Amino acid sequence: MNDLGATLLAVLMLVVAVLAGTVGYTLGAANAPVLEVVRYAPAVRQPDASLIAERVPDPDPPPPPHRLPEGAQEVRRVATTARPHEGTTDVRINWSLIRDGAGGQRVVVSSPDASILGAVDTPILPGLLPAPPRLWAAGVSYDPFNDRPGAWVERDIGPLRVGADVLAAEHGGVRALVRVGWRF
């Protein structure tokens, strides 16, 4: 490779590195946990008679209706109104805290022994939700033994990681490699 070609390849690699660094920083900044979205959401009755509780955020709620253990901090409060089925004395009420598609959490309430008439979910402190997974990676490489630059890209697909490398070849041109690995 002549000096002009090597210089152009080095400049190209520098541009790719800056672009990859900028994109990587922008995407990587989103790896931190994100605060739960706690906007008001109405109650939703589901076909199985369960109820997604009405979400009513309250940044300054009244004291808890019960004593909290020493050192505990209340983060969510759920109130449910139910009417027992005829002939039932004990009522079991099931709550499920779910992540919704809008970046928040909701409470689903159901009972095998009662009709759920209403439910209110009051987020007091927004929860931290994990950041969405980042499936792509890109960067530059350098072969110090042969003084050759390169670039690479990888993608996670289920338990596999696939990638491709492009390196400066020994007698000009480029050399490509393809990789497949198992994530663990």
C-alpha positions as CSV (number, residue, x, y, z in Angstrom):
1,M,0.0,0.0,0.0
2,N,1.5,3.4,-1.0
3,D,1.8,6.3,1.4
4,L,-1.3,8.1,0.0
5,G,-3.4,5.0,0.3
6,A,-2.3,4.4,3.9
7,T,-3.0,8.0,4.8
8,L,-6.5,7.9,3.2
9,L,-7.2,4.6,5.0
10,A,-6.0,6.1,8.3
11,V,-8.2,9.2,7.8
12,L,-11.1,7.0,6.9
13,M,-10.5,4.9,10.1
14,L,-10.3,8.1,12.2
15,V,-13.7,9.3,10.7
16,V,-15.2,5.9,11.4
17,A,-13.9,5.9,14.9
18,V,-15.3,9.4,15.6
19,L,-18.7,8.4,14.2
20,A,-18.7,5.1,16.1
21,G,-17.7,6.9,19.3
22,T,-20.4,9.5,18.9
23,V,-23.1,7.0,18.1
24,G,-21.8,4.7,20.8
25,Y,-21.9,7.4,23.4
26,T,-25.4,8.5,22.4
27,L,-26.7,5.0,22.5
28,G,-24.6,4.0,25.6
29,A,-26.0,7.0,27.6
30,A,-29.4,5.2,27.5
31,N,-27.9,2.1,29.3
32,A,-28.7,3.7,32.7
33,P,-32.0,2.7,34.4
34,V,-34.9,5.0,33.5
35,L,-37.6,6.3,35.8
36,E,-41.0,4.8,35.5
37,V,-43.7,6.9,33.8
38,V,-46.3,7.6,36.4
39,R,-48.9,9.6,34.5
40,Y,-52.6,9.0,35.2
41,A,-54.1,5.9,33.5
42,P,-57.7,4.8,33.6
43,A,-58.9,1.5,34.9
44,V,-59.3,-1.2,32.2
45,R,-61.6,-4.2,32.6
46,Q,-60.1,-7.3,30.8
47,P,-62.1,-10.2,29.2
48,D,-61.3,-12.5,32.2
49,A,-63.0,-10.0,34.6
50,S,-59.7,-8.9,36.0
51,L,-59.1,-5.2,36.3
52,I,-56.0,-3.2,35.5
53,A,-56.1,-0.7,38.3
54,E,-56.6,3.0,37.7
55,R,-53.2,4.6,38.1
56,V,-53.5,7.9,40.2
57,P,-50.0,9.3,40.9
58,D,-49.8,11.2,44.2
59,P,-46.5,13.0,44.9
60,D,-47.8,14.0,48.4
61,P,-50.0,11.1,49.7
62,P,-51.5,10.8,53.1
63,P,-49.8,8.6,55.7
64,P,-50.0,4.8,55.0
65,P,-53.2,3.1,56.2
66,H,-51.0,0.7,58.1
67,R,-47.8,0.6,60.0
68,L,-44.7,0.1,57.9
69,P,-41.7,-2.0,59.1
70,E,-38.8,-0.1,60.6
71,G,-36.6,1.3,57.8
72,A,-39.2,0.5,55.0
73,Q,-40.2,3.1,52.5
74,E,-43.5,3.0,50.7
75,V,-43.2,3.1,47.0
76,R,-46.7,2.1,45.8
77,R,-50.1,1.8,47.4
78,V,-53.0,-0.3,46.0
79,A,-56.6,-0.1,47.2
80,T,-59.1,-2.7,46.0
81,T,-62.9,-2.8,46.4
82,A,-64.4,-6.3,45.9
83,R,-67.8,-8.0,46.4
84,P,-67.6,-11.6,47.6
85,H,-69.3,-14.2,45.5
86,E,-72.4,-15.7,47.1
87,G,-71.6,-18.3,49.7
88,T,-68.0,-17.2,50.0
89,T,-66.6,-16.1,53.4
90,D,-62.9,-15.8,52.7
91,V,-61.8,-13.7,49.7
92,R,-58.5,-14.1,48.0
93,I,-57.4,-11.1,45.9
94,N,-54.5,-11.4,43.5
95,W,-52.3,-8.4,42.5
96,S,-49.7,-8.4,39.7
97,L,-47.4,-5.5,39.1
98,I,-46.7,-5.4,35.4
99,R,-44.5,-3.2,33.1
100,D,-46.7,-1.6,30.5
101,G,-45.7,-0.6,26.9
102,A,-45.7,3.2,27.8
103,G,-42.6,3.0,30.1
104,G,-44.5,2.6,33.4
105,Q,-45.9,-0.1,35.7
106,R,-49.5,-1.1,36.3
107,V,-51.3,-3.3,38.8
108,V,-53.7,-6.0,37.6
109,V,-56.2,-7.2,40.2
110,S,-58.3,-10.4,40.1
111,S,-60.1,-12.7,42.5
112,P,-61.4,-16.2,42.2
113,D,-63.8,-15.5,45.2
114,A,-65.1,-12.0,44.4
115,S,-66.0,-9.6,41.8
116,I,-63.5,-6.8,41.6
117,L,-65.5,-3.5,41.6
118,G,-62.6,-1.1,41.5
119,A,-58.9,-0.7,42.2
120,V,-56.6,2.3,42.5
121,D,-52.8,2.1,42.1
122,T,-51.0,5.0,43.6
123,P,-47.3,5.3,42.6
124,I,-45.6,7.3,45.4
125,L,-42.0,7.0,44.2
126,P,-41.3,6.2,40.6
127,G,-39.5,2.9,40.1
128,L,-36.3,2.4,38.2
129,L,-36.9,0.2,35.1
130,P,-34.0,-1.4,33.3
131,A,-32.8,0.3,30.2
132,P,-33.7,-1.4,26.9
133,P,-31.0,-3.8,25.7
134,R,-28.5,-2.5,23.2
135,L,-28.0,-5.2,20.5
136,W,-25.5,-3.5,18.2
137,A,-21.8,-2.6,18.7
138,A,-19.3,-1.1,16.3
139,G,-15.7,0.0,16.5
140,V,-12.3,0.2,15.0
141,S,-9.4,-2.3,15.4
142,Y,-5.7,-2.2,14.8
143,D,-3.2,-5.0,14.1
144,P,0.0,-3.8,15.8
145,F,2.1,-6.7,14.5
146,N,1.4,-5.8,10.8
147,D,0.5,-2.1,11.3
148,R,-3.0,-2.5,9.7
149,P,-6.2,-0.7,10.7
150,G,-9.7,-2.2,10.5
151,A,-13.3,-1.8,11.6
152,W,-15.9,-4.2,13.0
153,V,-19.6,-4.5,13.7
154,E,-21.4,-7.0,16.0
155,R,-25.1,-7.8,16.7
156,D,-26.6,-9.9,19.4
157,I,-29.3,-12.3,18.2
158,G,-30.7,-14.4,21.0
159,P,-27.8,-16.3,22.6
160,L,-25.6,-15.7,19.5
161,R,-23.3,-12.8,18.8
162,V,-22.5,-12.3,15.1
163,G,-20.0,-9.9,13.7
164,A,-17.9,-8.8,10.8
165,D,-14.4,-7.3,10.5
166,V,-12.8,-5.4,7.7
167,L,-9.0,-5.1,7.8
168,A,-6.4,-3.6,5.6
169,A,-4.9,-6.5,3.6
170,E,-1.2,-7.1,3.3
171,H,-0.8,-6.1,-0.4
172,G,-3.5,-3.4,-0.6
173,G,-7.2,-3.8,-0.6
174,V,-9.2,-5.2,2.3
175,R,-9.7,-8.5,4.0
176,A,-13.1,-9.4,5.6
177,L,-13.8,-11.8,8.5
178,V,-17.1,-13.1,9.7
179,R,-17.6,-14.2,13.4
180,V,-20.3,-16.2,15.2
181,G,-20.1,-16.7,19.0
182,W,-22.2,-17.9,21.9
183,R,-23.0,-15.3,24.6
184,F,-22.8,-16.6,28.2
